């Protein structure tokens, strides 16, 4: 099999409940030049049994099993290490892609616009509390709210820098299932930072988009499932203090001093840098 154009990366861990629907949405993509990289982090349920059933039917599926549990972000990074495609498309085990997701996102992507994000829908399971549902439907900031458009819209790195300062620590980009990016960006931008409690994905998007901008497609091509046992839910409850107070400080520090944000600092006015510096006092 020749090198695929897209690697669909699926990090798994005890995901049997929703995994079949997830894998169906991957193998049924209208764009076919893909590899499906599944990296399991030591599941103890039927996750691997389900994966192997699909692997027998589709040669594009590649299965890797970590020797030790790497944890959530460690497994995301393992996917980056193993993926061979020109483009990376994450798909989490609870989530879904519309059949034309890859086809549509690739039609908008280019070497000049290597970071693409689509609108996502929220799938609420019955065990989700009204408070959590309200959080996602009313309090979650989305690019739809920031850039109202019925067509794909490009936010360049200068405009993105302003949005970062204005909405510091708010993940207006979205979860990894909604994102497509060039694999070679990893060489310069590095990998996900496990030091963040809740917004390690946002911080990575910031690293990329502060230099390359982001192309936003205002069509729901991905679905993010919300349920009581999901990691996002658990983090929101169990790590509220760190995600609300420590993560913003870490974000501000990285923006002001980390080498990956040199481009950001060049295009950010002094008064906005001063605003960021206030988080460190």
N, C-alpha and C positions, 0 to 999 in steps of 0.2 A: 504494500500500500504506500503510495507516494505521500509526501508531507501534506497534511490537510491544511485548508485555508483557515479553519476555525477550530479551536479546542473548546468544547463545552466542558467546563470543570464542575464536577459535583462532589464536594466533600461530604462524607456521610459518617454518621454515628448514631446507632440505634434509631434508625428512621423508617422502620418497616411500615408504619401506619399510612404514610402518604407517598411512599417511594415509588410505587407502581405508576401512579398518576404523573409523578415527576418524570420518570424515565420515558413514559409514553410521549410526553410533550417534547422530549429531546429527540427521540428516534423518528418522530413524525414531522420534523422540520422540513419545509419545502426546499430549503437550501441543504444540499446533500453532502457537500465536500467538507465533512467534519470528522473529528475524533471525539469520543465521549470519554473523558478522563475521570474515572471514579476513584477517589482515594478514601479508603475506610480507616477510621481511627480507633479500631478495636471494638466493633459492635458486638454485643452479646445477645441480640435478638435475631430475627430472621433477615436482617438487612442483606447479608452476604448471599443467602440462599436466593433472594429475589434478584440481586444483581447478577448472579451466575445464570439464572434462567434467561435473563435478557441478553447476556453476553453470548450464549449459545445460539441466539437468533440473529445477532447483529455483530459483524466483525469489527465495526467501528468502535465498539466498546472496549476500553482498556481498564483493567482493574488492578489497583495497587492497595496493599494492606500495610499500614505502618507497624513496625516492630514494637514500638512503644506508643502510648497515647500522647499525641502532640498538643492536644487541646484545640479549641476552636480556631484561633488565628494561625496557630502552627500548621494546621491542616489546610487552611486556605493557601498558605505559602508553599506547602508541599505540592499543591496542585499547580502553582506557577512554575515550580521546578521541573515538573514532569510533562507539562504541556508542550507540544511541538508545533502547534498551529501558528500562523501569522497573527491571528486575532484570538483574544481570550474572551470567552463568554461564560460567566459564572451562572450556575443554576443550583440553588440550594434544595435539599432533599424534601422540603415541605412545599416548595414553590412550583410554578408552572410557567411555561412559555407558550404564547400563541403560535400556531403552526407557521405563520409567516414572520415571526419575530426576527430571526437571523437574516432572512431575505430582505426585509425592510430596513433593518439597521445597517447592513452592509451596503445597501444602495445609497445611503447617506454618508457613510464613512469614507475616509481617504487618508493618504499619507499626511496630508496637511491638516486633517481633522481626525486625529487618531483616538479620540475619546468621545464616545456616543452614549447617550442615556435616553431611555424611553420612559414614558409614563407607565406607572404600575397601578393595578387595582389591588385592593385589600380583600382577602377572603377570610371572613370571621367564622370560626368554629363556635359551636353552641356553648362551650365552656368558657368563653371570653366574657369577662365582666363588663357591665355598661361603662364603667370608668375607663377601662382599656380601650373599648370601642370608640368612646368619645375622644380619647387621646389621638387615635389614628385618623378619625374622620374630621375632627374640628381643630386639633392643636398641632398636627404634623404639618410642617411647612414643606411645600412642594414647588418644583419649577413651574408647574402649571399656574400657580398663584403669582409667581414672580414675573414670568414671561408669558403673557396670554397670547396664544397664537394657535391657528388651526393647521399650520405647516411647520416643518422642521425649522428651528431657529438656532443660530450660532451665537454663543456668548464668548467673546474673546477673553484673553487672559487679563486684560486691563479691567474690563467690567467684572470679571469673576473675582478679582482681588477686592473690589469694592463690596461685592456681595459677601465675601468671606468675613470681612470686618463687621459689616452690618448684622450678619446672622451667625456670629461666632458660635460654634459648637452645635448649631442646628443642621441636621443632615437634610438639606434641601435637594441634594442629588438623588438620594434613595439607596436602597439596599443593593448588594452586588448582583442579584438576579436581574436588575434593570440596566446593567452596564455592559458595554462592549469596549475593549481597548486593544491597542497594538501590543503584542507581547514584547517587542523590543523596548517599550517604555520602562520595563522592569530593570533594564540594564542601568538606566540613569536614575529612575525614581526609587529604586529599591523595592522592598516588599512591605506587606502590612506590618504595622507596629503593634505588638501584643501588649504594650504598656497602657493602652486605653481601655477603660471599663466598658464603654458602650459605642464609641464613635470611631473605632479603628478604621472602618470603611470610609467614613467621611474624611478622616485625616489623609487617607491614601488618595482619594479623589482630589483633595485640595493640592496635594503634591503634583499630580498630573495636570490638573486644569489651570493651576496658577502659571504654568508655562505654555500649555497647548490650547487652553480654552476648552469648552464643552459644546457639543452639538446635541440639542435636545429635540426629541421627536415626541410631540404631544398626543400620541396615540397609545392606548393601553395594550402593549405587546407582552407584558409580563404580569404575573399575579403573585403577590406576596401573602402567604398564609399566616394568620395570627391565631394562635391557640395557647392555652394555659401552660403547656409544657415547652413552648418555644424558648429559644435562648434569649430573644429580644424581650419577651415577657419576664423571664427570670431575672435578667439584668436590670430591668426597670424596677422591679420590686427589691431585689437583694443588693443592688449596687447603686441605689439612688443617690447617695451622698457623693460617691466618687464620680459618677457620670454627670452630676449637676454642678459640682464645684471643682473637682480636681481636673477632669478632662478639659474644661475651658482654659484653665491655667496652662496645662501642657500644650494645648493648641496654640495659645498666644506665645508661649516661649519658643516653640518650633518655628512659628511664622517670623519671629524677630531674630532668631539666631541659627537655626538649622540650615546647613548648606543646601538642602533640597529646595529651600524657599528663597534662594538668591534672586530668582526672577520675580518673585512676588514683591520683594523689598524694593527692587528697582522701580516698579510701577505703582508703588503705594505712597501717597503723600505723607508728609511728616505728621500731620495732625491725626491721621489714622493709625500710624505707628505709635503715637502717644496714647491713643485710646487702648491699643493692645497692651502697652506697657503698664497701664493701670491695673491690669489683671494680675500683675506680678508683685504688686505692692502689698 
